[in-house]
Amino acid sequence: MDAGAREDPWRHLGPAAGGAGDIAELIRQVGSAGETEAREALDQLGYELGGGEGVLRSAVHPTLPLLIEMVEGDLTPWPVPVLRMLARLVPPPGERDLRAETDRGYAGPPTEVDPLLPVVRELLGEHLQGLHRLLIGEDPTTRAVVARLLAGLPEHAAASVAALVRAADRETDPVPHASMVLAVAALHRDAPTTAAGDGVGLAAWLDGRLTEPEDALVQTAAAVAAGWLAPDTRRTRPVLEAAARQLPPGLTDAFPWAECGPEQLLRSAHPDDRAFAVDLVSAGIRAADAGRRDDAICAGEEVMRRWRAAPGPVVAVLADLVADPSARVRQHAVHTIALAGQATALVSDLLVTLLDEPADPDRVDAWPTVSASARYGLARRGDPRSVPAVARALTGPDESAWLAESLAGLAGYADELVGEVARALATTRDHGRLIAVVSGLQAWGEPVAALAEPLLALTGDVGWAAWPGGLPGVLGRLGPRAEPAVPYLRGLLLHEFPAVRAAAAVALWRITGDADATLAALRGLMSRPDPGAYLAADAAEQLGRAAAPLAAELAPLLDADTVDCRTRVAAARALLAAGAAGGAVRATLTAAAGPDETGVRAIEALAWTGAPVAELVPVLRPMAFSERRIPQCGGDLGVIRDESCQRLARIALARIAPGELA
């Protein structure tokens, strides 16, 4: 999980083993156990009901009435956690999950309504009067959570809006007051024809809380609510930016509308306004509290992941934190800037000044040292000014973080590093550092030939038999020069890890030119479930035409139920490389094409064929021209703009639908 990311309360739980019996036991614990045990039981119960997977299960039908009756009948000492769990099961229909949208990219799958969601809302609606009574109960936290729960029941908007407005008008505690304001706005947004009152009345009701606030939290809630209902940011932006600089008291993860973080709530006011999102980050980094500045960096990462054009403005804002007095904030900022460095030229000169930065005694382990991040940020962009720092990291005491990626990025300057690399291979006994060095060499190409002797010497070390890292791949790139390593590689064909066996098989073929042993090893992998089948198919693609004898084993993977989409695409690519293209191959690739890592690999293969595929146009057009990012490589900030994928989409359009580029 990214540093600073908020945890899903059900993330670490698995389904209970005993079905209904376990659910009954969990409900008993909610009613009688101590607070810690009851909260744990509720977390597990939420998972059992489908909260952890986002798909409700049939157990909600008998369970929800019991839970709501426990609250109404005062049968549990912990009503607030119960109500929170119920609210998570029925989020407001129009609520945007910004983090999920960012993960999917601009072209996520169509939203499907959970068939059990109307049932759950109906069950809760049967207790509407009881929920309305809780709105005016004694406990302010209960009032706040109930408001959030009512916002998820748009079928009852008319009655709930009236109850919420009455309760808000006499509310004296800012936390439930703010929650009620947001609930009223959410119901008007999601059920405009059902919610009571007219738009003018609602606007005036919100305006009083926005322009003449009694409390900063209520004013912030009114600004967010106004943003949900109207796109105009002129009146809301100053309030929201002030909240980003200094969160109002009460706006924490415990606030019912901010369980994914206060930043997400603030951004939800204008979720598609990039300039507004950058301004919120800018406001956050000017906060006096170091924790708020650190949160602002996390928010900046989210913004960069969401929009292709965002890294430049965000990095310009984060650059001010390079001199932050907090070691944690400073490390986090430099690391984030370094990862986004290839997306903007603003950071190169700044990172150069940090290459020799001494390690801060107060540093935290969440990120590399400032100097290691700076070194990596420059090296991954192929900046020659990082060569001396990378050379020092090869054998010296410097932290080896990102060393493999740094060496790969400096492949164009291999001649300047080859001497230090050879010395590291010959003298370093830190196996982890050596694995990083060897892995980085896979991107070097021909310069690796100068390192044949020290690389071959590693094959005699028993450690490289147990943990070979990237050594087989590098030996394969040496070609026939690595002939002495053949016994070592044959031994790896029996390694316990399938990835090692696949890499060794390809390396043997590259060195000897004899495909028999390689094909036998890949057949053995292909007969096993994933990841064996995927690794075998991926390796077969590297063999090209030499993999033709595997066509009979690869073809069934195209529609096998036992493998995932990634494996089917790998099999299709291998068949293409082997010269065995056909209708089934194109159909597999077409079905998988999309704005994700596997989908991009499918598009790349289709572009090779050049065959017209009209159904791909709706997928390729937004990839080729949208400002939104493609969620490739898990959102790695280093590929945040994904220009390579954008170019690929345009190439594919040019080959399979040239009229779309006219």
C-alpha positions in Angstrom: 0.0 0.0 0.0 1.2 3.5 -0.8 2.7 5.4 2.1 -0.1 7.5 3.7 -2.9 5.6 2.0 -6.0 5.0 4.1 -6.8 1.4 5.0 -10.1 -0.3 4.1 -11.4 -1.5 7.5 -12.2 -4.9 6.0 -9.0 -5.2 3.9 -7.1 -7.7 6.0 -10.0 -10.0 6.8 -11.0 -13.2 5.1 -14.4 -15.0 5.1 -15.3 -16.9 8.2 -15.4 -20.6 7.8 -18.8 -21.6 9.1 -21.3 -19.4 7.2 -24.5 -18.7 9.1 -23.2 -20.1 12.4 -20.2 -17.7 12.3 -22.5 -14.8 11.5 -24.7 -15.6 14.5 -21.6 -15.7 16.7 -20.4 -12.4 15.4 -23.7 -10.8 16.1 -23.6 -12.2 19.6 -20.2 -10.6 20.1 -21.5 -7.2 18.8 -24.2 -7.3 21.5 -22.2 -8.5 24.4 -18.4 -8.2 23.9 -16.0 -5.5 25.0 -15.4 -2.6 22.6 -12.2 -4.0 20.9 -13.7 -7.4 20.4 -17.0 -5.9 19.2 -15.3 -3.7 16.7 -13.3 -6.7 15.4 -16.5 -8.7 15.1 -18.1 -5.9 13.2 -15.2 -5.7 10.8 -15.4 -9.4 10.2 -19.2 -9.2 9.9 -18.9 -6.5 7.3 -16.7 -8.7 5.3 -19.1 -11.6 5.6 -21.9 -9.4 4.3 -19.8 -8.4 1.2 -18.3 -5.1 2.3 -14.8 -6.3 1.8 -15.4 -7.3 -1.9 -17.9 -4.7 -2.9 -20.5 -7.3 -3.7 -23.3 -7.9 -1.1 -24.1 -11.4 -0.1 -27.4 -13.1 0.7 -26.6 -13.1 4.4 -27.5 -9.4 4.5 -31.2 -10.2 4.3 -31.6 -11.9 7.8 -28.7 -10.0 9.4 -29.5 -6.3 8.8 -32.8 -6.3 10.6 -31.1 -7.8 13.6 -28.4 -5.2 13.7 -30.7 -2.2 13.3 -33.0 -3.6 16.0 -29.9 -3.9 18.3 -29.4 -0.2 17.8 -33.0 0.8 18.1 -33.6 -1.4 21.1 -30.4 -0.4 22.9 -29.2 -4.0 22.8 -25.6 -3.2 22.1 -23.3 -0.9 24.0 -21.6 0.0 20.7 -24.3 1.5 18.4 -22.0 3.8 16.5 -19.7 1.1 15.1 -22.9 -0.8 14.0 -24.3 2.2 12.2 -20.9 2.9 10.6 -20.9 -0.6 9.2 -24.4 -0.3 7.8 -23.5 3.0 6.2 -20.6 1.5 4.4 -22.9 -1.1 2.9 -25.2 1.5 1.4 -23.0 4.5 0.2 -24.8 7.4 -1.5 -25.4 6.3 -5.2 -23.7 9.4 -6.6 -20.7 9.3 -4.4 -17.4 9.2 -6.4 -14.7 6.8 -5.3 -11.8 8.9 -6.5 -9.1 6.5 -5.6 -10.8 3.6 -7.5 -11.3 5.9 -10.5 -7.7 6.8 -10.5 -6.7 3.1 -10.3 -8.9 2.2 -13.2 -7.9 5.2 -15.3 -10.2 7.1 -17.6 -12.1 4.1 -19.0 -13.1 2.0 -16.1 -15.8 -0.8 -16.5 -19.4 0.4 -16.5 -20.9 0.6 -13.1 -23.1 -2.3 -12.3 -25.8 -2.0 -9.7 -25.4 -4.8 -7.0 -28.7 -6.8 -7.3 -28.8 -7.0 -3.5 -28.4 -3.2 -2.9 -32.0 -2.4 -3.4 -32.9 -5.2 -1.0 -30.6 -3.7 1.7 -32.0 -0.2 1.2 -35.5 -1.5 1.5 -34.6 -3.4 4.7 -33.1 -0.2 6.2 -36.0 1.9 4.9 -38.4 -0.2 7.0 -36.6 1.3 10.0 -36.7 4.9 8.7 -38.7 6.3 11.6 -36.2 4.8 14.1 -33.3 6.3 12.1 -35.0 9.7 12.1 -35.4 9.5 15.9 -31.7 8.8 16.2 -31.1 12.1 14.4 -32.2 13.9 17.5 -30.7 11.5 20.1 -28.3 12.5 22.8 -25.1 11.2 21.2 -23.6 13.6 18.6 -21.5 10.9 16.9 -24.6 8.8 16.5 -26.4 11.7 14.9 -23.5 12.3 12.5 -23.3 8.6 11.4 -27.1 8.3 11.0 -27.1 11.3 8.7 -24.5 9.5 6.5 -26.6 6.3 6.6 -29.7 8.2 5.5 -27.8 9.7 2.5 -27.5 6.1 1.2 -31.3 5.7 1.0 -32.4 7.9 -1.9 -35.8 6.1 -2.2 -36.8 7.9 1.1 -35.2 11.2 0.2 -38.4 13.3 0.7 -38.9 12.2 4.4 -35.2 12.1 5.2 -34.4 15.6 3.8 -37.2 17.1 5.8 -35.9 15.3 9.0 -32.3 16.2 8.2 -33.1 19.9 7.6 -35.0 20.2 10.9 -32.3 18.4 12.8 -29.5 20.5 11.2 -31.3 23.8 12.0 -31.3 23.1 15.7 -28.0 21.2 15.8 -25.3 22.8 18.1 -22.5 20.3 17.6 -20.5 21.0 14.4 -19.7 17.3 13.5 -23.3 16.1 13.2 -24.3 19.5 11.7 -21.7 19.1 9.0 -22.8 15.5 8.3 -26.4 16.5 8.0 -25.5 19.3 5.5 -23.7 16.8 3.3 -26.5 14.3 3.6 -29.1 16.8 2.5 -26.9 17.7 -0.5 -26.3 14.1 -1.4 -30.0 13.3 -1.4 -30.8 16.3 -3.6 -28.0 15.2 -5.9 -29.0 11.5 -6.1 -32.8 11.9 -5.9 -33.6 15.4 -7.2 -37.2 14.6 -8.1 -37.9 12.9 -4.7 -36.0 15.2 -2.3 -38.3 17.7 -0.6 -38.0 21.5 -1.3 -36.9 23.4 -4.4 -33.5 24.2 -5.6 -33.7 27.9 -4.6 -34.6 26.9 -1.0 -31.7 24.5 -0.8 -29.3 27.1 -2.3 -30.3 29.6 0.3 -30.0 27.0 3.1 -26.5 26.1 2.0 -25.5 29.7 1.4 -26.1 30.7 4.9 -23.7 28.1 6.2 -21.2 28.9 3.5 -21.1 32.7 3.8 -22.0 33.2 7.4 -20.6 30.1 9.2 -20.9 29.4 12.8 -18.1 26.8 12.5 -15.3 26.0 10.1 -16.3 22.4 9.7 -19.9 23.3 8.8 -18.7 25.9 6.4 -16.4 23.3 4.7 -19.2 20.8 4.5 -21.4 23.5 2.9 -18.6 24.2 0.4 -18.3 20.5 -0.5 -22.1 20.2 -0.7 -22.4 23.2 -3.0 -19.7 21.7 -5.2 -21.7 18.5 -5.6 -24.8 20.4 -6.7 -23.1 23.1 -9.0 -19.8 23.2 -10.8 -19.1 26.9 -9.9 -15.9 27.0 -7.8 -15.6 30.7 -7.3 -17.3 30.7 -3.9 -16.3 27.3 -2.7 -12.6 27.2 -3.6 -11.4 29.7 -1.0 -13.2 27.8 1.8 -11.9 24.4 0.6 -8.3 25.6 0.2 -8.4 27.1 3.7 -9.5 23.7 4.9 -6.7 22.0 3.0 -4.2 24.3 4.8 -5.7 23.8 8.2 -8.3 21.0 8.6 -11.2 22.2 10.7 -11.6 20.5 14.1 -13.6 17.4 13.6 -12.5 16.8 9.9 -10.6 13.6 10.5 -10.8 10.0 9.3 -13.4 9.4 12.0 -15.8 11.9 10.3 -18.4 9.7 8.6 -17.8 11.3 5.2 -14.0 11.2 5.4 -13.2 7.6 6.1 -11.0 7.6 3.0 -9.2 10.7 4.2 -10.2 14.4 4.4 -8.4 15.2 1.2 -10.7 12.8 -0.7 -13.7 14.6 0.7 -12.4 18.1 -0.2 -11.5 16.9 -3.8 -15.0 15.4 -4.2 -16.4 18.9 -4.4 -15.0 19.3 -7.9 -13.5 15.9 -8.8 -12.8 16.6 -12.5 -11.2 20.0 -12.0 -7.4 19.4 -12.3 -6.5 23.0 -11.4 -8.6 22.8 -8.3 -6.9 19.5 -7.3 -3.5 21.0 -7.7 -4.5 24.1 -5.7 -5.6 21.9 -2.9 -2.2 20.2 -2.9 -0.5 23.6 -2.9 -2.7 24.7 0.1 -1.8 21.5 2.0 1.9 21.9 1.7 1.7 25.4 3.2 0.2 23.9 6.4 2.0 24.6 9.6 1.5 21.0 10.8 4.1 18.5 9.4 1.4 15.7 9.2 -0.7 17.9 7.0 2.2 18.6 4.7 2.9 14.8 4.5 -0.8 14.2 3.7 -0.5 16.8 0.9 2.3 14.9 -0.7 0.0 11.8 -0.8 -2.7 13.9 -2.3 -0.2 15.2 -4.9 0.6 11.6 -5.8 -3.1 10.9 -6.4 -3.5 13.9 -8.6 -0.4 13.0 -10.7 -1.8 9.5 -11.1 -5.2 10.8 -12.2 -4.1 13.3 -14.9 -1.3 13.1 -17.5 -0.7 16.8 -17.4 -0.6 17.1 -13.6 3.0 16.1 -12.7 4.5 19.4 -13.8 2.3 21.6 -11.7 2.3 19.2 -8.7 6.1 18.8 -8.8 6.5 22.6 -8.9 4.4 22.8 -5.7 6.2 19.9 -4.0 9.6 21.3 -4.7 9.2 23.7 -1.8 9.2 20.8 0.6 12.8 19.7 -0.4 14.0 22.0 2.4 11.2 21.1 4.8 12.3 21.0 8.5 10.6 17.6 9.0 12.9 14.7 7.9 9.8 12.6 7.1 8.3 15.2 4.9 11.6 15.9 3.2 12.3 12.3 2.4 8.7 11.8 1.1 8.8 14.9 -1.0 12.1 14.1 -2.6 11.2 10.6 -3.3 7.9 11.6 -4.9 9.6 14.3 -7.0 12.2 11.8 -8.1 9.6 9.3 -9.2 7.8 11.9 -11.2 11.0 13.4 -12.6 10.8 12.0 -16.0 7.4 13.7 -16.4 8.9 17.1 -16.0 12.2 18.8 -16.6 11.7 21.0 -13.5 13.4 18.7 -11.1 16.7 17.7 -12.7 18.8 20.6 -11.4 17.2 20.4 -8.0 18.0 16.7 -7.7 21.6 17.3 -8.6 22.0 19.5 -5.5 20.8 16.6 -3.3 23.1 13.8 -4.6 25.6 14.3 -1.9 23.1 15.0 0.9 24.2 13.3 4.1 21.7 10.9 5.7 19.5 12.6 8.2 19.8 11.0 11.7 16.1 11.5 12.1 15.2 9.8 8.8 12.3 7.3 8.6 12.4 3.9 6.8 9.3 4.5 4.7 11.4 6.0 1.9 15.0 5.9 0.8 17.5 8.6 1.9 17.3 11.9 0.2 20.5 11.3 -1.8 19.3 7.8 -2.9 16.0 9.2 -4.2 17.8 12.0 -6.0 20.3 9.5 -7.5 17.4 7.3 -8.7 15.4 10.2 -10.1 18.2 11.4 -12.3 19.4 8.0 -13.3 16.1 6.7 -14.5 16.0 9.7 -16.9 19.5 8.9 -18.1 21.0 12.0 -16.7 24.8 11.7 -16.8 25.2 13.8 -13.7 24.1 10.8 -11.7 26.9 8.5 -13.0 29.3 9.2 -10.1 26.7 8.7 -7.5 25.6 5.4 -9.0 29.2 4.3 -9.2 29.6 5.0 -5.5 26.5 3.1 -4.7 27.8 0.0 -6.5 30.5 -0.8 -4.0 30.5 1.9 -1.3 28.5 2.3 1.8 25.7 4.3 0.1 22.2 2.9 0.3 21.5 0.6 -2.6 17.8 1.5 -3.0 16.6 1.6 -6.6 20.1 0.5 -7.8 18.8 -1.9 -10.4 16.5 0.8 -11.9 19.3 3.3 -11.8 21.7 1.1 -13.7 19.0 0.3 -16.3 18.4 4.0 -16.7 22.1 4.7 -17.4 22.4 2.0 -20.0 23.6 4.8 -22.4 26.6 5.5 -20.1 27.5 1.8 -19.5 31.1 2.5 -20.7 31.6 4.9 -17.8 30.2 2.4 -15.2 31.5 -0.9 -16.5 34.7 -0.8 -14.4 32.8 -0.2 -11.1 30.3 -2.8 -12.0 33.0 -5.4 -12.6 34.6 -4.5 -9.3 31.2 -4.8 -7.5 30.6 -8.2 -9.1 34.0 -9.4 -8.1 34.3 -8.0 -4.5 30.8 -7.4 -3.1 29.4 -10.1 -0.8 26.1 -8.4 -0.2 23.8 -10.8 -2.1 20.9 -8.3 -2.2 23.1 -5.5 -3.6 24.5 -7.9 -6.2 21.1 -9.1 -7.3 20.2 -5.4 -7.8 23.3 -4.9 -9.9 22.7 -8.0 -12.1 19.1 -7.1 -12.6 20.0 -3.6 -13.8 22.4 -5.1 -16.3 19.6 -6.7 -18.3 18.9 -3.4 -19.9 22.5 -2.8 -21.0 22.6 -4.9 -24.2 26.0 -5.3 -25.9 28.1 -3.6 -23.1 27.3 -6.6 -20.9 29.9 -8.5 -22.9 32.7 -6.7 -21.1 31.4 -8.2 -17.9 31.4 -11.8 -19.0 34.2 -13.0 -16.7 32.8 -11.7 -13.4 29.3 -12.7 -14.3 30.4 -16.3 -15.1 32.3 -16.4 -11.9 29.1 -15.9 -10.0 27.7 -19.2 -11.2 30.1 -21.0 -9.0 28.7 -19.4 -5.8 26.1 -21.6 -4.2 24.1 -18.5 -3.3 23.4 -17.9 -6.9 21.9 -21.4 -7.3 19.4 -20.8 -4.4 18.6 -17.1 -5.3 19.6 -16.5 -8.9 17.9 -13.1 -9.2 18.4 -11.7 -12.8 21.6 -13.7 -13.5 20.0 -16.2 -16.0 18.6 -13.3 -18.0 22.0 -11.5 -18.2 23.8 -14.7 -19.0 21.4 -15.3 -21.9 22.3 -11.8 -23.2 25.9 -12.9 -23.4 25.0 -15.5 -26.0 27.6 -18.1 -26.8 30.1 -16.3 -24.7 28.3 -17.8 -21.7 28.8 -21.4 -22.7 30.6 -22.2 -19.4 27.4 -21.3 -17.6 25.3 -24.1 -19.3 25.7 -26.6 -16.4 24.6 -23.9 -14.0 21.5 -23.1 -16.1 20.6 -26.7 -16.6 20.6 -27.0 -12.8 18.2 -24.1 -12.6 15.7 -26.0 -14.7 15.0 -27.9 -11.6 14.7 -24.9 -9.3 11.6 -24.7 -7.0 10.5 -21.4 -8.4 8.8 -21.5 -11.8 10.0 -18.0 -12.7 13.6 -19.2 -12.3 13.0 -22.2 -14.5 11.5 -20.1 -17.2 14.3 -17.6 -17.2 16.9 -20.4 -17.3 15.2 -22.1 -20.2 15.3 -19.0 -22.3 18.9 -18.3 -21.4 19.9 -21.8 -22.4 18.3 -21.3 -25.8 20.1 -18.0 -26.3 23.4 -19.5 -25.4 23.3 -22.8 -27.2 20.8 -22.3 -29.9 19.4 -25.7 -29.1 15.7 -25.4 -28.3 15.0 -29.0 -27.2 15.8 -28.6 -23.4 14.1 -25.2 -23.4 10.9 -26.5 -25.0 10.8 -29.4 -22.6 11.1 -27.1 -19.6 8.4 -24.8 -20.9 6.0 -27.7 -21.6 6.5 -28.8 -18.0 5.6 -25.3 -16.8 2.6 -25.1 -19.1 1.1 -28.2 -17.6 0.9 -26.5 -14.3 -1.6 -23.9 -13.1 -0.7 -20.2 -13.1 1.8 -18.7 -12.8 3.5 -21.6 -14.5 1.4 -21.4 -17.6 1.9 -17.6 -17.8 5.6 -17.8 -17.4 5.9 -20.5 -20.0 3.8 -18.5 -22.5 5.8 -15.3 -21.8 9.1 -17.2 -22.3 7.8 -18.8 -25.5 7.2 -15.4 -27.0 10.9 -14.6 -26.5 11.8 -17.7 -28.5 10.0 -16.4 -31.5 9.8 -19.0 -34.4 11.7 -21.5 -32.3 8.5 -21.8 -30.1 6.4 -23.2 -33.0 6.5 -26.7 -31.6 4.6 -25.4 -28.6 1.7 -24.2 -30.6 -0.4 -27.2 -29.7 0.1 -26.5 -26.0 -0.4 -22.7 -26.3 -3.6 -22.7 -28.3 -5.8 -24.3 -25.5 -4.7 -21.5 -23.2 -6.6 -18.9 -25.3 -9.9 -19.9 -23.9 -9.0 -22.0 -20.9 -11.1 -21.3 -17.8 -8.2 -22.3 -15.5 -6.0 -19.3 -16.5 -6.5 -15.5 -16.2 -6.6 -12.9 -18.9 -2.8 -12.1 -18.5 -2.0 -15.8 -19.4 -4.4 -15.8 -22.3 -2.7 -12.7 -23.8 0.7 -14.1 -23.2 -0.3 -17.3 -25.1 -1.7 -15.2 -27.9 1.5 -13.1 -28.2 3.6 -16.3 -28.1 1.6 -17.8 -31.0 2.0 -14.6 -33.0 5.7 -14.6 -32.4 5.9 -18.3 -33.5 4.1 -17.5 -36.7 0.8 -19.2 -35.7 -1.6 -16.3 -35.9 -5.2 -17.0 -36.4 -8.7 -15.9 -35.7 -8.7 -17.2 -32.2 -5.5 -15.3 -31.4 -7.0 -12.0 -32.7 -10.2 -12.7 -30.8 -8.3 -13.2 -27.6 -6.3 -10.1 -28.0 -9.3 -8.0 -29.0 -11.3 -9.2 -25.9 -8.4 -8.3 -23.6 -7.5 -4.9 -25.1 -7.9 -2.0 -22.7 -6.2 0.7 -20.6 -4.4 -1.6 -18.2 -1.1 -3.4 -18.3 -2.5 -6.6 -19.8 -4.7 -4.7 -22.2 -1.8 -2.6 -23.5 0.1 -5.8 -24.2 -2.9 -7.0 -26.2 -3.1 -3.8 -28.2 0.6 -3.9 -28.9 0.2 -7.4 -30.4 -2.8 -6.4 -32.5 -0.8 -3.4 -33.8 1.8 -5.9 -35.0 -0.8 -7.7 -37.1 -2.3 -4.6 -38.6 -5.6 -6.4 -39.1 -8.7 -4.2 -39.0 -10.5 -4.4 -35.6 -13.3 -1.9 -35.5 -14.4 -2.8 -32.0 -11.1 -1.6 -30.6 -11.7 2.0 -31.7 -13.8 2.9 -28.6 -10.9 1.6 -26.4 -8.1 3.2 -28.4 -9.5 6.7 -28.9 -9.5 7.8 -25.3 -6.1 6.1 -24.8 -4.7 8.1 -27.7 -6.1 11.5 -26.9 -7.5 11.7 -23.4 -5.6 13.7 -20.7 -6.5 11.0 -18.2 -3.7 8.6 -17.5 -3.5 4.9 -18.3 -3.2 2.8 -15.2 -0.2 1.0 -16.4 2.4 -0.5 -14.0 0.2 -0.1 -10.9 0.3 3.7 -11.1 4.1 4.0 -10.8 4.7 7.7 -10.8 7.7 7.2 -13.1 5.4 6.3 -16.0 2.7 8.6 -14.9 2.2 10.3 -18.2 2.3 7.0 -20.1 3.4 8.7 -23.3 4.6 5.3 -24.6 1.0 3.9 -24.2 -0.5 7.0 -25.8 1.9 6.6 -28.8 1.1 2.9 -29.0 -2.7 3.7 -29.1 -2.1 6.1 -31.9 0.1 3.6 -33.8 -2.6 1.0 -33.3 -5.3 3.3 -34.6 -3.1 4.2 -37.6 -2.7 0.5 -38.5 -6.2 -0.9 -37.7 -8.4 2.2 -38.2 -6.5 4.9 -40.0 -9.6 7.0 -40.6 -9.8 7.7 -36.9 -6.7 9.8 -37.1 -7.9 12.0 -39.9 
